Amino acid sequence: MGYADLVFTGGERGGRVFLSDGARTTARTVAVTGGIISAVGHDISGLIGPDTAVVDLEGGLLVPGFQDAHVHPVWGGLDMLRCDLAALATREEYLARIAEYAAAHPDDEWILGGGWQMSAFPGGTPTAADLDTVLPDRPAFLPNRDGHGAWVNSRALALAGITRDTPDPADGRIERDADGAPSGTLHEGAMGLVNRLLPTEAPERLVEALLQGQRHLHSYGVTAWQDAIVGTEYGDAGDPLPAYLSAAGSGALTGRVVGSLWWDRSRGLEQIDDIVRRREESTVGRFRARSVKIMQDGVAENFTAAMLEPYCDGHGHPREDSGISFVEPELLKEAATRLDALGFTLHFHAIGDRAVRECLDAVEAALVANGPRGNRHHISHIQVVHPDDIPRFRALDVTANMQMLWATLEPQMVDLTLPFLGEQRSGWQYPFGDLLRSGAALAAGSDWSVSTPNPMAAIHVAVNRRSAPTEWEGDYEPFLPEQSIDLATALAAYTAGSARVNHLDDTGTIAVGMRADLALLDRDPFEHPAAEIGLTEVRGTWVDGVRVYDAGE
């Protein structure tokens, strides 16, 4: 064996390597040759030559590169380039930032951006009247953090022709005041009433946004991801797919990416031919589109998550509504069966217990029709899961794609979720521990720009069921602590588990012959109190043995 190109080893301060294998093994050294891991765990001094780059672990932990199994980096990057509200938390801060941005961009026809928290406003719904105080003349369209609602001003409502007489679309709702007039928040499909008026982003702008998002992900040790919506102009940001193909073709795409092609809920099975065509046209460099994203419901905070029983009114009494199933369940079964037969991975969005059940039923129908095909279907978010459906994940080989950061008490959960779910359903939220004990396969993602793409902040919540010190403020008790999972399991979900649903089988673990996609943490979180997991930072990130992020720079 010749000299290695790259070696990781502990110096005076030591350090370890987390292999993310089934046995949760650790080692002390790793060597990389030609972008491939060539040695693990033994004396590698003989592999160090005059041109070998040696990285001292300095007491840190080397892990496989994190893989985000549900993320929107083009939109996240675009938010960073626009009026970015994500780092703020109050109505007053939002209005000040919007006013500042508008003053700095006097030629912008529309003020675009977003990232506001629902908990900053009564009922989670900001008003046009507030926005009018800083934007009286130019229209504004500002989605919230989860992308399921948007804040608009009176000018935007007028341009869109939205009045008290405008009916709610079938897949959304116009928030209204006591007199029935639109008040300034548009939920789900109602956002489309304004979206259609927005200026189209230039292709080069979306490439810039992708590269901005990619840099941000690499800074958190993320080397691969699944973009949860491509192939459609969803929202106000345009279709990310051309940006990926451009960056992949030029070599600017340094992460490995699987694109989830969007299932248009306004169409039926006739769109499958279009989805197949997009898949055939969309394998370039490190990008491939082999997954289909089906959004089955909305979110609990605006009562569009699909529930088996009606929501509560906040005082323990049932409301009339139980959410929206965006795809009719029988159509969902038929679509899943057809797509599974064509070799697609099904990537479902399901928040409510009814939506989760409908997605599991659809996979079951596909298995009955097609038999096991190894397509590695997964359900993202899994906020409310009926206990009867927990064992079905393993039985149907459906991976639970966890957004671990959300499994905590914070203002939005306390004020806008718990009172409307009721006591029993509130106790069914984010059942990671039950899923693990049932034998379900686990993967992990952030849903950035909905929430931070920092895997260690999310892993902190999975272990502690409390927010990381870098996230939500407030002194809350652990949320359903019996649903916590251990640190090694959470790390494995964010590496090997996500690699599995991404079909990136030569990544996700550290072993000889695997690709050298790696992240070096600044500490070994196993050697520190669990309450400090979220303080862990990333010193460096490598893809194919090439450094794509250096904290020192």
N, C-alpha and C positions, 0 to 999 in steps of 0.2 A: 504494500500500500504506500502511495506517495504522500507528500505533504498535503495537509488540509488547507483550504482557503480561509477558514474561519473556525476559531475554537472558543468555546465558553468554558471557563474554569474559575473556581474560587481561589482568591488570593489569601491574604492574611485574615480577612473578615469572613472568608468562606462564602457559602451560598449553596442553593440546591436547584435541582431541575425537577419539575412536576411533569411526569410523562403523560398524564391523562389517559392511561390505559385502564383496563378493567380492574386491575388490582390496586390502582392508585399508587403506583410505584414512584419513588424518587431516585435521583441519581446525583452525581457531582460534576459531571463533565459532558460536553457535547462537541462533536466535530462536524464540520460541514464541508463538502467537496462538490463543486459543480452545482450548487444550489440544493443538494440532497444531503440529508443527515447520513454521515458515514461512520460514526462511532458514538456510543453512548455509555457513559458510566465507568469506563476503565481508565488506566493511565494512558493519556494521549500525548505525553511529552514527545514521543517519537514522531508525532504527526505535525509538530510545529516546525516549520521551515522559515527561511529568511523573509518570505513574502506572506506568511500566515498572519492574519489579523487575530489578535488575542483580546477577548473581552473578559474582564474581571467581573464576576458576579457581585462582588462587594457586599455580600450579605443579602443579596436580593434573591428572587425566585424567577427562574426561567420557565416559561410556560409555552405551550403551543399558541400561536397567534389566535386571539379571540375571533369568533365568527358570529356576526350579528344576523340572526335568522329572520329578522323582520325590521326593516329600516327604510328610510326615504332620504338618502344623502343628497340627491339633487335638490329636493325641496328644502332640506335643512341648510344646504349651502346657499340657496337662493335667499332664504330668510336672513342669513348672516349678511348678505349683500344689500338687503332691503331695510325697511323699518323694523328692526329686530327687537321684540319685546320680551324675549324668553328669559332674560336675566332679571327682569323686574317683577314686582309682586302686588302693587296696589293701583287702584284707579288713578290716583294723582300722578304716580310715576309714569303710567302709560300715557296719559294725556300730555305730560311734559315732554316725553320722548317723541311722541307723534308731532307735536308742535315744532320741536327742534329739527326733526327730520324734514318736515314740510318746508321749513324756512331754508334749509340747506339744499333743497331740490325744487326750486321754484318753477322749473320747466316740466316737471313730471305731470302728465295729464291726470293720472290716478295716483293716490298714495296707497302703496301696497306693502305688505309685510305681515306681521302677526306674531303669535306665540303667547298671548295673554292667558292667564289662569281664570277659570270660571269662578273660583272661590273669591276673587277680588270684587265680585259684583253680587248684589242681592239676587238670589235665585239663579245665579250663574249667567245672567243675561244683561250685558251692557246696553246702553241706549244711544240712539242717534242724537238725542239732545245733548248728551255729554260730548260726543264727537264733534258736533256742530260748533261747540265753543272754541275749538282749535282749528277746525276745518269747515268754515261756513260756505266756501265756494267750490272747492275741488272735491270730487267723489273719493271715497275711501272704501277699501275692502280688506279687512284684517281678520283672517281665520284665527281661531283659538289654538291652543297647544295641541289638542287632539285632532284638529282638522275636521271635526264634525259640526262645527258652527262657525259663523262669521259675524263680525261687528261691522256695520255699515252706517254711514251718515245719511242725512236727509237728501243730500244731493244724489247719492247713489240710488236711494229708493226712488227718487223722482225720475232719474234717467231710465231705471228699469221698469217704470210704470207700476210699481208696487203700491197699492192703496188698500183701504179697508175692504174693498170689494174683490181683491185678488184672492182666489182660492188657494189653499195649501196644496202643494203637489202631493202625489200619492206616497212619495218616499221622503217627505220632509215636512217642516212646519215653519210658518212665519210667526215669530213671537209678536204678540199684540198687547196693547195697553187695555185698560178697563173699557174703553169705548170701541175696541176692535181695530184701532189703527195700528199699522206696523210700528213697532217700537225701536227697532234697530238691530235685532239679532235674527239671523237666518239659520235654521237647523237643517242639516243633512241636505236632501235634494233641493230645498229652497235656496241654497246658495247658488244653484245654477241659474236662477233668475237674474243674478247680477254677473256671474262668471262669464256669461256669453258676451258681455259688453267690454270685457277687459282687453287691453292691448296685448298682442301676442309677443312673447319674449323671443328675441333673436336667437338663432341656433347657437351662436358663439357665446351668448350670455349663459345658456344652460350648460355648456361645456365648462365655462368658468365656475358656475355653481357646483358642478360635479367635482371638479378638482379642489374647490374649497371644502366641500364635504368630505372628500377623500382624505385631505390633510388632517381634518378634525378627527376622523375615525382612526387614522394611523396614530395620532397622538395618544389615543387610549388603548393602543395595542391591537386594534382590529385589523386583520389582514384579509378577511373575506366577509362577504355579506350577501344577503338576499334582499334585493330591492323589491318591496312588497307591492308596488304598482308601476308597471311599465306598459307601454303599448296603448296609452290613452291620454288625452288631455284632461286628466282629473284635476279638479280644483282650478286654481288660477295660475299655475306654474308651467303649464304645457307638458308635453310627453317627454319623460326622461330618456326613452329608448334611443332616439337619434344621438343624444349626447354620449351615451355609453358606446354606441357603435363608432362614433368619431374618435373618442378617447382610446378605445381598445385598438382601433386601427392604427392610430399614430404612436401607440406605445405609452401614452400618458396615463393609462389606467394601470396602476400598480397593484391594486387589490384584485382578488378573484371575486367575480360577481355572478350570481344567478338572478335573472330577472323573472319576476312573476307577472305574466301577461294578464291583463285585466279582463275579467268577465263582466261584460256590459249588462247590467240588470234590466235595461230597457229593451233588450233583444232576447232571442231564444236560441235554440240549438243551431240555427242557421249561421251563427257567428263562429262555429267551430272551425269551418274551413279557413276563415281569416286568421284564427289563432294558430292553426297548423302552419299557415304560410309565414306568419311572423316568426315562428320558431325556426323555420328553415332558413330565414334570412338573417337570423340574429345570433349566429355563432361566429364571433370575431375575437381573436386574441384571448384575453382572460375573461371574456363575457360570453354567457350563453343564456338563452331564455328557454328553460325547460319546465317551468312551473306555471300554474294558472291560479290567479288570486280571485277568490270568490268572497265578497263581503256580504255575509248573511244577515247582519243586523247593524244597529248603530251603537250608541253608548248609553249607559244607565243614567247619566246626569241630565240628559234631555229627554228621557223616557222613550228612546228609540231602540234600546237593547231589547231583544225579543225574549220575553219571560213566559214561563209556563202558567203563572198566575198573575193577576193584575198587580200593578204597582200600588204602593200605599200613598196616602195623601200627606204624610208627614206627621200624622196624629194617630196612626195605627189603624185607620180605616181604608178599605180598598177603593182605588180609583176605578174608572171604567176601562183604562187602556193597559195593554200588556206589551207594548212595543211593536216593532215592525220586522217581519221576515222579508228581506228585500227580494229573495228568490223564492217563488212558490215551492213548497217542499217536494212535490212530485216532479216538478221540472228540475229541481236540484238533484234528485236521485238519477234522473235520466242523463243530465249533463255530466255528473260525476262518473257514471258508467261509461259514457262515450269517451270522455277525456282519459280515464284510467286505461281503457283499451288501447288508446293511442300513445300510451307511455308517459303522460304528463304527471307530474307531482301536483296534487291538489293542496293549495295553501288557503285555508279558510280563515276569515275573521269572524269570531264568535265571542260575544261578550255575555249575553244572557243565557240562562239554562235551556230555554227553548231552542235558541240558535245552536248551542253546542249539541243538543240532541239531534236537531235536524241535520247537522253536518255529519255526525256519527252514523245516522240512518243512511245518509247518502253514500258514505264509504261502504257500509254494510251491503247496500244494494249493488255497488260495483263489485265487491268481492263475490257475492252470490252469482252475478252474471259472468264475471271474467276469471274468477279464481285469483289466488295471490300472485301479484305481478312485481312486487318489490319496488313500487313507485314512491314509497316513503311519504305518504300524505301526512299533513300536520295541521293542527288547529291553533291559531294564535289567540292570545289574550286570555281565554278561559277564565273570565272573572267570576262568573257564577256557574257552578257545575252541580247539577243534582247528584246526590250520593249514588243513585242507581246507575249513573253513567260513568262513574270513576273506573270500574273494571273493564269497561268497553274499550278504553284506549288501548290496553294491552291486547285484548282479544281481537281487535280489528287492526292491530299494528299501526295505530295512529299516534304520532308523536305529539306530546303536549309542549307547545311552543310558548314558553313563559316570558312575560314581561315582568320580571321579578321586582323591579323598582316600585311597581304600583301596589304591592302587597303590604301596605302600611297605613297607619292612621295619619292623616294630614288634613288640612282644611277642606279640600274638595270631598274627600271620603266622609268626613264627619258631618259636613253641612249639606252636601248635595247628593249623597249616596245612601248612607245608612238609614236615614229617616224614611226613605222612599222604597227601600228593599224590604224593610221589616226585619224582625229579630232572626227568624229562621234562615231566610235567604242570606242575610248578612253573614251568617256563620258558614255559608258555603263558598265564600269568596277565596279565590287563588289557593286551591287546595293542593299545593305542591307536595306536602308531606304525604297526603293520602295517595296521590298519583304515584309517588316514588314507592310507597309500601305496596301498591297494587302491581308493581312491575312495569309501569308505563315507561316508555322511552321519553327522555326529556331533552329539549333544546331551549335556547334562550335568545332573546333579541331585545332591542330597546324601543323600537317604534320612533326613534328620533326622526323628525324634530318634535314629536309629541313630548318627549322627555329626554334627558341627557343620554348620550350614547356611551357613557362611562360604565364598562362592565363591572368594575369593582364596586361602584356605588350600588348597582343592582344586586350583586352577590352579597353585599352587606345586608340588604333587606331580606334576601332569601334565607340567610343564616339567623339574623336577629329579629326579623319581622318588625323592624323599626328603621326609620330613615337614616341614611348615612349622615355623618356630621357635616358633610359638604352640601346637603340637600335641604329638605324642609326644616324650617325653624319650628319650635314648639316642643313641649315636653309631653309626649304621648306614651301610653303603655304599649307593649308589644301587641301587634294585631294577630289574633288567632295563633299564638306561639306554637301550638301543636302541629301547625302546618309548615314549620320551618324545615329546612334541609341542611345537611352539613356542608362545610366549606368545600371539601373535595368533590362532592356530588355537584355543587353549584358550578365549580370551575370546569368540571367535565362536561356539564350541559352547555356551557358557553364556548366550548372548544370541540371536543369529539362529538357531542350531541348535535350541535349545529352543523358540523361538517357532514354528518350523516344525512340530514335532510337536504343539504346542498349537493349531495352526491359527489362531494370532494373527498374521495376515499383515500387519497394519498396525502391528506392533511389532517389536522385535528389532534394528532398524537405525536409524541417525540419518540421515534424509533428508527433504526437503520433502514434506509430505503425510502423514508417519507420525505416530503418536501420541507425545506428549512424555512417554514413560516413560523416566526417566533416572536415572543414579546418578553422583555425583561422588566420585571417589577422592581421597584426601589427597596422593597422589604420582602421578607417571607411572612405572609399573613398567618401562616400556621404557627409561627413563633411569637405572635402578638395576641393580645386579647381580642375576642370576637368583636367587641365594641369599637375596634379600631380598623376593621377591614376596609371601610370606606375611605380611609386616609391614604390607602395605597395608591401610588402613582406609577407611571410607566417611564422607564429610562430610555428604552429603545425598542424599535419594531423592525423586523426583517421579513421580506418576502423573497422566496427562493435564495435566501442567504444574502440578499442585498438590503442594506439598511435604508428604510423609507421614513424613519423618524428617529431623531436624536434629541432628547430633552436638553442636552448641553448646548444645542444650537438655537 
